[in-house]
Amino acid sequence: MKLPVLSNIHLFNRSIIIIFLSYIREYFVLLFHYNKKRKRKTSNFL
């Protein structure tokens, strides 16, 4: 009975890690684009 639970937990962890990694990647891409826009617009603000 323990083996299926362990495999389920393993699959669950793997999916969480994949989702987490994709989320981090999206976040960094957004941050990168935001910084590029900000650098372009800083002269207008100042």
Order of alpha helices (4+ residues) and beta strands (2+ residues): alpha
